[in-house]
């Protein structure tokens, strides 16, 4: 096994997503993922505590990018404008390779209640990162929490559109559009 080759983490993610798509999450084993990625089981466990966490790879980076984008937004930015800056910064993490994994990840998550649960936890983590970053800007609750939830929903919508093989727009542009759609929709709530 090629333990010393670079990119083991990314190869593990690709292998897991491919196997989940081919044979389902429940029947896929850590040993199969490691073998497909060309690494040992112990290498797998150096990167992930279990197979469920493979689909959350990069969540910490995404949270950091969101927070940095919000922090760097102009001081005059509204809460949603700051969230938009965070979404644009986070878009850096979505490489063309991740776009190709999108439909497979979506299908794997839809087919597994365990992965749906992990996806929900991921969204909570993203909302917390956004809320905390907005509070650092002096935005209080419930405004910070509401803006964070809107931002997470915008990211979810944007990711689904971005991962569609027929759509070749960049994620940052789709995220801005999604955020604008949600802002417009929210104006009709009262």
C-alpha positions as CSV (number, residue, x, y, z in Angstrom):
1,X,0.0,0.0,0.0
2,X,1.2,3.5,-0.9
3,X,1.0,5.1,2.6
4,X,3.7,7.6,1.8
5,X,2.0,9.1,-1.3
6,X,0.6,12.6,-0.8
7,X,-3.1,13.3,-0.9
8,X,-4.2,10.3,1.3
9,X,-7.1,12.3,2.9
10,X,-8.5,13.4,-0.5
11,X,-8.1,9.9,-1.9
12,X,-10.0,8.5,1.1
13,X,-12.8,10.9,0.5
14,X,-13.0,10.0,-3.2
15,X,-12.8,6.3,-2.4
16,X,-15.5,6.5,0.2
17,X,-17.9,8.5,-1.9
18,X,-17.4,6.1,-4.9
19,X,-18.0,3.1,-2.7
20,X,-21.0,4.6,-1.1
21,X,-22.4,5.3,-4.5
22,X,-21.6,1.8,-5.8
23,X,-22.7,-0.4,-3.0
24,X,-24.3,1.8,-0.3
25,X,-23.1,3.3,2.9
26,X,-24.1,0.4,5.2
27,X,-22.3,-2.3,3.2
28,X,-19.1,-0.3,2.7
29,X,-16.3,-1.0,5.2
30,X,-13.4,1.1,6.3
31,X,-11.1,-1.7,5.0
32,X,-12.7,-1.3,1.5
33,X,-12.3,2.5,1.6
34,X,-8.6,2.2,2.6
35,X,-7.9,-0.4,0.0
36,X,-9.6,1.7,-2.8
37,X,-7.6,4.7,-1.7
38,X,-4.3,2.8,-1.6
39,X,-3.7,3.2,2.1
40,X,-3.9,1.1,5.3
41,X,-6.7,1.0,7.8
42,X,-4.5,2.8,10.3
43,X,-3.9,5.6,7.8
44,X,-7.7,5.9,7.4
45,X,-8.0,6.2,11.2
46,X,-5.3,8.9,11.3
47,X,-7.6,11.0,9.1
48,X,-11.1,10.0,10.2
49,X,-12.6,8.5,13.4
50,X,-15.1,6.5,11.4
51,X,-16.5,6.2,7.9
52,X,-19.4,8.6,8.6
53,X,-16.9,11.5,9.1
54,X,-15.4,11.1,5.6
55,X,-18.3,13.1,4.2
56,X,-17.6,15.9,6.6
57,X,-14.0,16.2,5.6
58,X,-13.1,19.9,5.3
59,X,-15.8,21.2,7.6
60,X,-13.2,22.9,9.8
61,X,-11.7,24.6,6.8
62,X,-15.1,25.7,5.6
63,X,-15.9,27.1,9.1
64,X,-12.6,29.0,9.1
65,X,-13.1,30.4,5.6
66,X,-16.7,31.5,6.5
67,X,-15.5,33.2,9.7
68,X,-12.6,34.9,7.9
69,X,-14.8,36.2,5.1
70,X,-17.3,37.6,7.6
71,X,-14.5,39.2,9.6
72,X,-13.0,40.8,6.5
73,X,-16.4,42.2,5.3
74,X,-16.6,46.0,5.3
75,X,-17.6,47.5,8.7
76,X,-20.6,49.0,6.9
77,X,-21.9,45.6,5.8
78,X,-25.3,44.4,7.0
79,X,-25.4,41.0,8.6
80,X,-26.5,39.3,5.4
81,X,-23.8,41.2,3.4
82,X,-21.2,39.9,5.9
83,X,-22.6,36.4,5.5
84,X,-22.3,36.9,1.7
85,X,-18.7,37.8,2.1
86,X,-18.2,34.6,4.2
87,X,-19.9,32.5,1.5
88,X,-17.6,34.0,-1.1
89,X,-14.6,33.2,1.0
90,X,-15.8,29.6,1.6
91,X,-16.3,29.1,-2.1
92,X,-12.5,28.7,-2.4
93,X,-12.8,25.3,-0.7
94,X,-15.0,23.9,-3.5
95,X,-12.6,22.7,-6.2
96,X,-13.6,21.1,-9.5
97,X,-12.9,17.7,-7.9
98,X,-15.4,18.4,-5.2
99,X,-18.0,19.4,-7.9
100,X,-17.7,15.9,-9.5
101,X,-18.3,14.3,-6.1
102,X,-21.4,16.4,-5.4
103,X,-24.0,14.2,-7.0
104,X,-22.6,11.0,-5.5
105,X,-22.4,12.6,-2.0
106,X,-26.0,13.8,-2.4
107,X,-27.2,10.4,-3.3
108,X,-25.2,8.7,-0.5
109,X,-26.6,11.1,2.1
110,X,-30.2,10.6,0.8
111,X,-29.9,6.9,1.1
112,X,-28.6,6.8,4.6
113,X,-30.2,8.0,7.8
114,X,-26.8,7.9,9.5
115,X,-25.3,10.2,6.9
116,X,-28.4,12.5,7.0
117,X,-27.8,12.8,10.7
118,X,-24.1,13.7,10.1
119,X,-25.1,16.3,7.5
120,X,-27.4,17.9,10.0
121,X,-24.6,18.1,12.5
122,X,-22.4,19.7,9.8
123,X,-25.0,22.4,9.2
124,X,-25.2,23.1,12.9
125,X,-21.4,23.5,13.0
126,X,-21.5,25.9,10.0
127,X,-24.3,27.9,11.6
128,X,-22.4,28.2,14.8
129,X,-19.3,29.4,13.0
130,X,-21.3,32.0,11.2
131,X,-23.1,33.1,14.3
132,X,-19.9,33.4,16.3
133,X,-18.3,35.4,13.5
134,X,-21.2,37.8,13.3
135,X,-21.2,38.2,17.1
136,X,-17.5,39.2,16.8
137,X,-18.7,42.0,14.5
138,X,-21.0,43.2,17.3
139,X,-24.2,41.7,15.9
140,X,-26.4,40.4,18.6
141,X,-28.9,37.5,18.7
142,X,-31.4,36.8,17.4
143,X,-30.1,38.7,14.3
144,X,-26.8,36.8,14.2
145,X,-28.4,33.4,14.5
146,X,-31.1,34.2,11.9
147,X,-28.5,35.5,9.5
148,X,-26.4,32.4,10.1
149,X,-29.3,30.1,9.4
150,X,-30.1,32.0,6.2
151,X,-26.4,31.7,5.2
152,X,-26.4,27.9,5.8
153,X,-29.5,27.5,3.7
154,X,-28.0,29.7,1.0
155,X,-24.9,27.5,1.0
156,X,-27.0,24.3,0.8
157,X,-29.0,25.7,-2.1
158,X,-25.9,26.9,-3.9
159,X,-24.0,23.6,-3.4
160,X,-26.9,21.7,-4.9
161,X,-26.9,23.9,-7.9
162,X,-23.2,24.0,-8.2
163,X,-22.9,20.2,-8.1
164,X,-25.4,19.8,-10.9
165,X,-23.4,18.5,-13.8
166,X,-25.3,20.8,-16.2
167,X,-24.3,24.0,-14.3
168,X,-20.8,25.4,-14.7
169,X,-21.2,28.6,-12.7
170,X,-18.7,29.2,-9.9
171,X,-20.0,28.5,-6.4
172,X,-19.4,32.1,-5.2
173,X,-21.7,33.5,-7.8
174,X,-24.4,30.9,-7.1
175,X,-24.1,31.5,-3.4
176,X,-24.6,35.3,-3.9
177,X,-27.7,34.5,-6.0
178,X,-29.0,32.0,-3.5
179,X,-28.6,34.5,-0.6
180,X,-30.4,37.2,-2.6
181,X,-33.2,34.8,-3.4
182,X,-33.6,34.0,0.3
183,X,-33.5,37.7,1.3
184,X,-36.2,38.5,-1.3
185,X,-38.3,35.5,0.0
186,X,-37.9,36.6,3.6
187,X,-39.4,40.1,2.7
188,X,-42.6,38.3,1.8
189,X,-42.9,36.7,5.3
190,X,-44.4,39.7,7.1
